[in-house]
Amino acid sequence: MSYCVHCGVELAPSEKECPLCGAAVIDTIKPWEEPKHYPYPKTLQRTYDSIDKRYSAIYASLFLAVPVAVSIITDICISGNITWSWYVLGAGLCIFCFFLMPILLKKRHIYLNVALDFAAVLIYLALIARLTSFSWYLPLAAPITVITASVFMASIYISKHAKPFSAAAAILVLTGIACVAIEILIDNFAFGYIKLFWSLIVTTSVFITALALLFIQKKQRLKEEIKKRLFM
């Protein structure tokens, strides 16, 4: 039995090179001859488990529909109408849009998936508002959801088409603006007038950070050093 001169691993007689480090095996006493039988296959055969994700998603959708349907039927039998089962229906719709719809779509449509996700959230909030009060849905919940969806989709677009530090700066600025808009909605709904406070703190912080990122983007040496330090 011989050993690799480079890493010291024990070598089988059939080895032409070290399986660990790749160093050539040179035996001056007994030159290498191809064995009649290898202790392992000559070529690496990769096998992949073929899983039909869309098929699984269809079955998962059917399983998801069962508790929703049972809840609705039970609610009607007990209450004579659909009351609390609206919560189950909305939750099932969100789960379907968040996890199953992207799998069922043949092609990856990230903007469509995000739009469907936030549409499901809007519908779920509308169902909750129907059972409580509509007073908070239109002036507060719906616009906040739309603002969040807009920032999210814009962030995806920016991250794909802009340089990393510039993209991060732009997303931070959008986040700050969104915080101001959300606080305006909350103040107007809760107090009837606008008194900006916390959003200005957030906006100031993100704007300063965004300026720092833009400065780093222009300084190539500093940018490369940061990437090196962060293993980017």
LUMVEXGU-236857 format. One record per residue: residue number from 1; residue in one letter; x, y, z of N, C-alpha, C, CB in turn. Coordinates in pm, whole numbers, plus 50000, padded with zeros to 5 digits. Last residue first. Glycine has a CB too. Layout:
! residues N
nr_rest_n.px_n.py_n.pz_ca.px_ca.py_ca.pz_c.px_c.py_c.pz_cb.px_cb.py_cb.pz
NUM_A_X_Y_Z_X_Y_Z_X_Y_Z_X_Y_Z
...
! end
This chain:
! residues 232
nr_rest_n.px_n.py_n.pz_ca.px_ca.py_ca.pz_c.px_c.py_c.pz_cb.px_cb.py_cb.pz
232_M_48222_53966_49979_48116_53981_49879_48169_53945_49739_48060_54126_49881
231_F_48353_53970_50227_48352_53847_50146_48240_53851_50041_48336_53724_50237
230_L_48387_54202_50355_48259_54139_50376_48245_54010_50297_48149_54234_50341
229_R_48641_54277_50266_48621_54258_50409_48493_54178_50437_48616_54393_50480
228_K_48590_54305_49992_48688_54205_50040_48665_54173_50185_48831_54255_50019
227_K_48410_54513_49989_48370_54383_49937_48461_54272_49986_48369_54385_49785
226_I_48581_54711_50092_48461_54670_50167_48412_54534_50121_48348_54775_50150
225_E_48767_54727_49883_48810_54689_50018_48694_54642_50103_48878_54805_50086
224_E_48610_54812_49671_48674_54681_49664_48720_54634_49801_48792_54685_49569
223_K_48540_55067_49770_48437_54968_49741_48497_54827_49737_48368_55000_49607
222_L_48788_55195_49780_48712_55174_49904_48606_55067_49885_48647_55306_49951
221_R_48847_55194_49507_48935_55125_49601_48863_55096_49732_49061_55208_49628
220_Q_48635_55350_49398_48655_55211_49358_48739_55134_49459_48720_55206_49223
219_K_48403_55556_49491_48540_55527_49532_48568_55379_49509_48563_55565_49682
218_K_48137_55553_49422_48228_55631_49338_48375_55603_49370_48199_55778_49354
217_Q_48024_55400_49625_48012_55355_49487_48110_55427_49394_47869_55375_49437
216_I_48064_55559_49848_48143_55436_49836_48141_55387_49691_48089_55327_49931
215_F_47869_55751_49794_48009_55792_49804_48100_55671_49785_48038_55860_49941
214_L_47642_55594_49813_47674_55656_49684_47820_55702_49681_47581_55775_49656
213_L_47655_55533_50086_47666_55425_49987_47701_55480_49849_47535_55345_49980
212_A_47616_55785_50199_47742_55714_50224_47762_55602_50121_47743_55656_50367
211_L_47356_55835_50112_47465_55922_50065_47600_55854_50085_47463_56058_50139
210_A_47225_55635_50260_47223_55632_50113_47334_55718_50055_47087_55678_50061
209_T_47264_55724_50521_47322_55596_50479_47329_55586_50327_47242_55480_50536
208_I_47110_55956_50506_47253_55966_50536_47324_55838_50492_47276_55991_50687
207_F_46860_55839_50457_46917_55930_50360_47068_55946_50381_46848_56067_50369
206_V_46814_55691_50686_46834_55619_50560_46893_55710_50453_46702_55561_50512
205_S_46794_55899_50880_46895_55791_50892_46921_55724_50759_46849_55687_50995
204_T_46578_56048_50786_46709_56111_50802_46819_56005_50807_46713_56196_50930
203_T_46373_55855_50801_46413_55912_50672_46551_55976_50679_46310_56015_50626
202_V_46354_55808_51077_46389_55699_50986_46443_55755_50855_46268_55609_50959
201_I_46278_56065_51160_46399_56003_51214_46448_55893_51122_46373_55947_51356
200_L_46042_56095_51021_46151_56187_50992_46284_56133_51044_46123_56325_51053
199_S_45879_55904_51137_45922_55883_50998_46036_55977_50959_45803_55903_50903
198_W_45826_56006_51390_45915_55891_51378_45965_55871_51236_45844_55766_51426
197_F_45679_56261_51296_45780_56245_51402_45874_56129_51371_45711_56223_51540
196_L_45431_56481_51175_45540_56388_51144_45641_56382_51259_45611_56428_51014
195_K_45125_56515_51197_45234_56559_51285_45348_56457_51270_45186_56570_51437
194_I_44819_56605_51054_44950_56542_51031_45053_56602_51126_44995_56562_50884
193_Y_44487_56514_51169_44587_56610_51121_44722_56540_51117_44593_56738_51214
192_G_44335_56313_51264_44269_56409_51178_44361_56518_51129_44155_56470_51248
191_F_44434_56107_51415_44421_56239_51478_44345_56340_51392_44558_56293_51511
190_A_44420_55867_51263_44408_55863_51409_44375_55999_51470_44536_55811_51470
189_F_44440_55941_50991_44334_55850_51035_44311_55860_51186_44367_55706_50997
188_N_44661_56110_50987_44533_56160_50935_44416_56073_50981_44537_56165_50782
187_D_44856_55936_51089_44821_56058_51160_44684_56110_51116_44927_56166_51137
186_I_44862_55737_50886_44827_55702_51024_44783_55825_51102_44946_55634_51094
185_L_44939_55886_50659_44812_55813_50660_44767_55781_50803_44824_55685_50580
184_I_45189_55977_50747_45085_56074_50710_44948_56007_50713_45113_56133_50570
183_E_45324_55735_50776_45293_55813_50895_45187_55919_50867_45419_55880_50950
182_I_45340_55661_50505_45263_55578_50599_45229_55656_50724_45342_55451_50635
181_A_45506_55863_50401_45370_55847_50350_45283_55766_50446_45372_55779_50212
180_V_45740_55808_50547_45673_55938_50561_45528_55928_50516_45748_56047_50479
179_C_45797_55550_50452_45771_55571_50595_45699_55703_50618_45902_55567_50675
178_A_45849_55605_50182_45733_55523_50217_45697_55541_50364_45760_55375_50187
177_I_46089_55744_50206_45971_55813_50153_45843_55737_50190_45982_55828_49999
176_G_46251_55535_50305_46228_55657_50383_46105_55732_50337_46348_55747_50374
175_T_46242_55356_50089_46192_55315_50220_46162_55437_50307_46293_55224_50290
174_L_46370_55506_49891_46230_55468_49874_46166_55427_50006_46219_55353_49773
173_V_46626_55513_50009_46552_55638_49987_46403_55608_49970_46606_55713_49861
172_L_46692_55240_50001_46682_55310_50129_46603_55439_50116_46822_55341_50184
171_I_46701_55201_49726_46601_55128_49805_46583_55194_49941_46641_54980_49822
170_A_46922_55361_49660_46790_55393_49606_46679_55325_49686_46781_55351_49460
169_A_47128_55224_49798_47097_55363_49829_46957_55400_49782_47201_55456_49765
168_A_47125_54976_49667_47097_54983_49810_47059_55124_49853_47218_54934_49891
167_A_47201_55061_49411_47070_54999_49432_47030_55005_49579_47072_54853_49384
166_S_47459_55151_49461_47358_55245_49412_47218_55191_49434_47381_55275_49263
165_F_47578_54909_49534_47571_55018_49632_47468_55123_49590_47708_55083_49649
164_P_47531_54746_49290_47491_54707_49426_47475_54823_49523_47590_54613_49481
163_K_47381_54912_49005_47497_54860_49075_47462_54839_49223_47618_54955_49060
162_A_47060_54810_48870_47156_54909_48921_47273_54839_48989_47087_55006_49019
161_H_46880_54615_48799_46931_54702_48693_47032_54806_48742_46816_54773_48629
160_K_46794_54466_49018_46831_54395_48896_46905_54483_48796_46709_54337_48830
159_S_46726_54652_49210_46833_54557_49242_46880_54480_49119_46787_54459_49348
158_I_46508_54777_49083_46634_54849_49103_46749_54754_49128_46621_54947_49220
157_Y_46312_54574_49093_46357_54628_48964_46493_54696_48977_46254_54728_48908
156_I_46284_54542_49369_46325_54428_49286_46381_54478_49153_46206_54333_49261
155_S_46196_54797_49439_46324_54749_49492_46375_54630_49411_46309_54709_49640
154_A_45946_54803_49319_46050_54895_49272_46187_54851_49319_46021_55038_49320
153_M_45819_54613_49477_45839_54586_49335_45945_54678_49275_45708_54601_49259
152_F_45826_54746_49728_45883_54612_49712_45913_54584_49565_45787_54506_49768
151_V_45688_54982_49681_45829_54988_49721_45896_54853_49698_45840_55029_49870
150_S_45435_54871_49620_45507_54954_49522_45656_54961_49553_45447_55095_49517
149_A_45367_54742_49859_45383_54664_49736_45463_54741_49632_45246_54625_49679
148_T_45350_54965_50030_45449_54860_50057_45475_54776_49932_45401_54770_50171
147_I_45133_55098_49910_45265_55164_49920_45375_55059_49941_45266_55267_50037
146_V_44931_54907_49945_44970_54947_49809_45108_55013_49810_44866_55042_49749
145_T_44916_54900_50225_44951_54779_50151_44999_54812_50010_44832_54684_50144
144_I_44834_55162_50272_44962_55116_50327_45009_54991_50254_44950_55088_50479
143_P_44578_55164_50143_44690_55244_50090_44826_55204_50145_44667_55389_50119
142_A_44440_54963_50310_44460_54947_50165_44574_55033_50112_44331_54981_50091
141_A_44445_55071_50578_44503_54940_50543_44534_54928_50395_44409_54828_50585
140_L_44331_55351_50550_44455_55311_50620_44515_55182_50564_44427_55295_50768
139_P_44091_55409_50421_44184_55519_50449_44320_55475_50505_44121_55612_50545
138_L_43980_55141_50383_44011_55230_50271_44107_55342_50307_43884_55289_50218
137_Y_43973_55033_50660_44028_54964_50543_44071_55061_50432_43926_54866_50487
136_W_43853_55152_50873_43998_55156_50869_44057_55098_50742_44054_55083_50986
135_S_43580_55114_50835_43630_55250_50854_43782_55259_50841_43588_55302_50990
134_F_43455_54875_50823_43523_54919_50702_43592_55054_50720_43424_54928_50587
133_S_43487_54644_51086_43441_54775_51043_43521_54817_50921_43455_54880_51157
132_T_43451_54335_51090_43470_54432_51199_43410_54567_51160_43621_54449_51234
131_L_43413_54187_50867_43365_54131_50993_43377_54228_51110_43441_54005_51025
130_R_43533_54344_50676_43391_54313_50661_43331_54261_50790_43370_54211_50548
129_A_43797_54337_50754_43723_54462_50770_43572_54439_50759_43767_54565_50666
128_I_43859_54078_50675_43863_54112_50817_43783_54238_50843_44009_54131_50865
127_L_43831_54112_50398_43746_54016_50468_43742_54045_50618_43796_53874_50443
126_A_44032_54300_50354_43894_54337_50326_43796_54242_50395_43868_54337_50175
125_L_44256_54147_50417_44224_54262_50501_44080_54308_50479_44320_54378_50471
124_Y_44238_53968_50202_44227_53918_50340_44192_54032_50437_44359_53851_50384
123_I_44276_54141_49987_44150_54069_49999_44129_54019_50142_44145_53950_49901
122_L_44539_54224_50041_44431_54322_50034_44294_54255_50051_44435_54398_49900
121_V_44672_53978_50020_44672_54050_50148_44559_54152_50151_44808_54121_50171
120_A_44631_53926_49750_44575_53834_49849_44568_53901_49987_44658_53705_49857
119_A_44781_54134_49645_44637_54130_49618_44567_54038_49718_44610_54084_49474
118_F_45034_54055_49725_44976_54173_49788_44826_54184_49760_45047_54300_49740
117_D_45055_53826_49557_45073_53817_49703_45006_53936_49773_45223_53813_49739
116_L_45026_53930_49300_44926_53836_49352_44934_53824_49504_44943_53699_49288
115_A_45261_54084_49287_45130_54149_49274_45020_54059_49330_45101_54183_49127
114_V_45454_53883_49306_45445_53985_49411_45310_54054_49408_45557_54089_49396
113_N_45400_53745_49067_45390_53677_49197_45375_53777_49311_45513_53589_49221
112_L_45455_53942_48878_45319_53889_48889_45299_53820_49022_45290_53790_48774
111_Y_45727_53971_48922_45639_54085_48945_45493_54040_48958_45653_54187_48831
110_I_45825_53715_48856_45842_53765_48992_45748_53881_49020_45986_53807_49015
109_H_45748_53451_48703_45706_53590_48685_45711_53657_48823_45561_53600_48621
108_R_45871_53176_48557_45889_53257_48677_45857_53403_48646_46035_53242_48731
107_K_45626_52964_48403_45744_53049_48399_45750_53134_48525_45742_53138_48273
106_K_45403_52824_48498_45506_52754_48421_45637_52833_48416_45456_52727_48278
105_L_45267_52833_48821_45299_52909_48700_45415_52842_48627_45333_53056_48735
104_L_45281_52674_49044_45186_52638_48940_45211_52714_48811_45044_52664_48988
103_I_45463_52806_49204_45498_52674_49152_45407_52635_49036_45490_52568_49263
102_P_45332_53043_49274_45458_53049_49199_45500_52916_49139_45568_53099_49288
101_M_45103_52926_49417_45087_52991_49287_45219_53003_49209_45026_53127_49305
100_L_45202_52838_49666_45164_52742_49563_45153_52805_49424_45033_52678_49599
99_F_45277_53055_49839_45361_52937_49825_45329_52849_49703_45350_52855_49949
98_F_45104_53283_49823_45243_53296_49869_45330_53177_49825_45247_53309_50021
97_C_44854_53188_49738_44926_53286_49656_45074_53295_49694_44862_53424_49670
96_F_44790_53006_49946_44792_52962_49806_44874_53058_49721_44649_52952_49751
95_I_44796_53172_50171_44890_53059_50162_44903_53012_50018_44843_52942_50251
94_C_44583_53344_50104_44719_53396_50120_44822_53285_50107_44734_53465_50255
93_L_44366_53166_50104_44401_53239_49982_44543_53292_49989_44303_53354_49959
92_G_44364_53086_50372_44391_52988_50267_44430_53054_50136_44270_52900_50245
91_A_44294_53329_50492_44425_53269_50521_44462_53165_50416_44423_53204_50661
90_G_44034_53362_50388_44139_53458_50357_44278_53403_50382_44120_53583_50440
89_L_43908_53136_50502_43912_53153_50357_44023_53250_50316_43776_53204_50306
88_V_43934_53190_50773_43998_53071_50719_44012_53084_50567_43918_52944_50755
87_Y_43777_53422_50789_43918_53426_50829_43995_53308_50769_43930_53425_50983
86_W_43526_53331_50714_43594_53426_50626_43743_53433_50659_43530_53566_50638
85_S_43426_53186_50924_43502_53110_50822_43565_53202_50717_43411_53009_50754
84_W_43268_53348_51080_43408_53335_51116_43492_53263_51010_43421_53264_51247
83_T_43035_53337_50861_43077_53440_50957_43228_53429_50982_42998_53426_51091
82_I_42789_53252_50649_42935_53256_50656_42976_53371_50747_42998_53271_50513
81_N_42508_53102_50824_42567_53198_50732_42719_53189_50742_42518_53344_50763
80_G_42427_52938_51019_42330_52964_50914_42381_53062_50811_42204_53016_50974
79_S_42600_52859_51213_42553_52997_51217_42444_53027_51115_42668_53091_51195
78_I_42634_52581_51160_42619_52631_51296_42551_52768_51298_42754_52640_51365
77_C_42647_52552_50882_42561_52462_50960_42534_52517_51100_42625_52323_50971
76_I_42834_52748_50814_42696_52761_50765_42600_52673_50847_42689_52722_50616
75_D_43061_52642_50943_43010_52775_50979_42865_52792_50935_43097_52885_50915
74_T_43093_52403_50803_43065_52401_50948_43005_52533_50993_43193_52371_51028
73_I_43151_52505_50547_43032_52420_50568_42993_52418_50715_43059_52277_50517
72_I_43391_52642_50604_43275_52715_50551_43146_52636_50575_43293_52742_50400
71_S_43553_52432_50695_43525_52547_50782_43401_52621_50736_43645_52642_50787
70_V_43565_52270_50467_43507_52217_50591_43469_52331_50686_43605_52120_50661
69_A_43701_52443_50290_43564_52401_50261_43493_52349_50386_43563_52292_50152
68_V_43947_52461_50426_43869_52582_50396_43723_52546_50372_43927_52656_50272
67_P_44036_52196_50436_44000_52264_50561_43920_52393_50538_44125_52296_50640
66_V_44053_52161_50136_43970_52078_50225_43936_52149_50356_44040_51946_50255
65_A_44237_52319_50011_44095_52352_49992_44006_52275_50089_44054_52321_49848
64_L_44476_52195_50068_44449_52325_50130_44301_52361_50120_44534_52435_50064
63_F_44457_51974_49904_44459_51953_50049_44428_52083_50124_44595_51898_50092
62_L_44470_52110_49658_44349_52034_49694_44342_52008_49844_44346_51901_49618
61_S_44727_52214_49676_44613_52306_49665_44483_52235_49702_44604_52363_49523
60_A_44875_51980_49676_44878_52065_49795_44762_52164_49794_45011_52140_49805
59_Y_44823_51896_49413_44775_51815_49526_44773_51897_49655_44863_51691_49543
58_I_44954_52105_49280_44811_52081_49257_44752_52001_49372_44789_52008_49123
57_A_45215_52071_49368_45144_52193_49404_44994_52179_49385_45196_52311_49323
56_S_45283_51829_49247_45275_51836_49394_45197_51958_49439_45416_51839_49455
55_Y_45281_51916_48983_45190_51809_49024_45172_51811_49176_45244_51670_48976
54_R_45487_52098_48993_45353_52146_48963_45249_52041_49004_45340_52179_48813
53_K_45706_51931_49046_45665_52030_49145_45524_52079_49120_45762_52147_49144
52_D_45791_51625_49009_45701_51715_48939_45646_51814_49041_45586_51636_48866
51_I_46115_51527_49039_45996_51561_49116_45913_51659_49036_46034_51620_49256
50_S_46359_51302_49003_46267_51382_48922_46139_51403_49001_46238_51312_48785
49_D_46665_51304_49136_46527_51267_49166_46433_51360_49090_46499_51273_49320
48_Y_46941_51215_48948_46857_51323_49000_46716_51270_49023_46856_51445_48902
47_T_47264_51090_48959_47122_51061_48945_47043_51172_49011_47085_50923_49006
46_R_47569_51071_48799_47480_51151_48884_47336_51114_48854_47504_51304_48861
45_Q_47853_50891_48801_47716_50891_48750_47628_50966_48849_47665_50746_48728
44_L_48174_50917_48708_48079_50958_48811_47941_50968_48749_48121_51093_48875
43_T_48352_50633_48586_48291_50765_48568_48190_50791_48678_48223_50776_48429
42_K_48437_50390_48689_48532_50479_48623_48479_50620_48610_48567_50425_48486
41_P_48324_50288_49020_48301_50313_48876_48403_50409_48819_48160_50368_48853
40_Y_48563_50111_49228_48453_50206_49213_48435_50231_49063_48481_50342_49291
39_P_48772_49944_49213_48688_49934_49334_48569_50029_49330_48772_49962_49457
38_Y_48799_49796_48887_48811_49912_48975_48725_49892_49100_48770_50042_48901
37_H_48969_49535_48739_48846_49573_48809_48876_49692_48901_48788_49453_48891
36_K_49213_49537_48620_49101_49474_48549_48967_49515_48610_49115_49320_48552
35_P_49399_49847_48628_49349_49721_48685_49232_49666_48604_49305_49742_48830
34_E_49665_49969_48445_49520_49978_48463_49466_49845_48514_49450_50017_48329
33_E_49957_50022_48627_49889_49948_48523_49739_49953_48551_49939_49801_48515
32_W_50239_50211_48717_50092_50194_48723_50041_50116_48602_50022_50331_48731
31_P_50542_50042_48817_50467_50140_48737_50317_50106_48736_50520_50144_48593
30_K_50702_49990_49092_50594_49921_49024_50512_50023_48947_50505_49842_49124
29_I_50910_50168_49148_50933_50024_49157_50828_49947_49077_50930_49979_49305
28_T_50819_50427_49124_50935_50388_49042_50960_50238_49044_51061_50461_49090
27_D_50517_50565_49103_50580_50451_49172_50694_50400_49084_50475_50336_49202
26_I_50333_50841_49144_50451_50792_49071_50518_50685_49155_50551_50910_49038
25_V_50034_50997_49106_50096_50888_49181_50209_50831_49094_49990_50776_49218
24_A_49973_51348_49111_50000_51226_49035_50072_51123_49122_50084_51259_48910
23_A_49723_51495_49323_49864_51479_49286_49884_51347_49213_49955_51485_49411
22_G_49466_51532_49416_49486_51529_49273_49631_51513_49228_49432_51651_49214
21_C_49389_51517_49678_49452_51642_49634_49479_51645_49484_49581_51664_49708
20_L_49232_51273_49683_49208_51385_49772_49262_51516_49718_49268_51357_49907
19_P_49309_51078_49509_49169_51118_49503_49138_51239_49591_49081_51002_49545
18_C_49604_51102_49323_49547_51107_49457_49402_51153_49450_49629_51201_49548
17_E_49609_50887_49036_49631_51016_49100_49558_51017_49233_49583_51133_49009
16_K_49571_50626_49001_49669_50688_48913_49702_50829_48962_49616_50693_48768
15_E_49494_50350_49201_49496_50495_49190_49608_50543_49098_49512_50559_49328
14_S_49490_50082_49252_49433_50126_49125_49442_50277_49104_49289_50083_49117
13_P_49585_50042_49511_49672_50008_49396_49620_50061_49263_49688_49857_49387
12_A_49496_50335_49706_49470_50199_49660_49559_50169_49540_49320_50180_49623
11_L_49670_50527_49950_49627_50507_49812_49602_50360_49784_49732_50562_49715
10_E_49624_50750_50217_49653_50613_50175_49592_50588_50038_49599_50510_50279
9_V_49761_51080_50208_49646_50991_50215_49685_50853_50162_49527_51049_50135
8_G_49960_51272_50196_49978_51160_50287_49862_51065_50295_50005_51210_50419
7_C_49981_51485_50024_49892_51502_50140_49896_51384_50235_49751_51524_50093
6_H_50208_51414_49861_50168_51553_49883_50084_51569_50009_50089_51604_49763
5_V_50248_51152_49824_50364_51229_49870_50325_51372_49904_50475_51229_49764
4_C_50018_50910_49934_50040_51030_49852_50155_51111_49911_49911_51117_49844
3_Y_50134_50572_49971_50073_50694_50025_50107_50812_49935_50122_50720_50171
2_S_50061_50219_49913_50141_50341_49904_50061_50460_49958_50184_50367_49758
1_M_50085_49881_50000_50000_50000_50000_50089_50125_50000_49904_50000_50123
! end
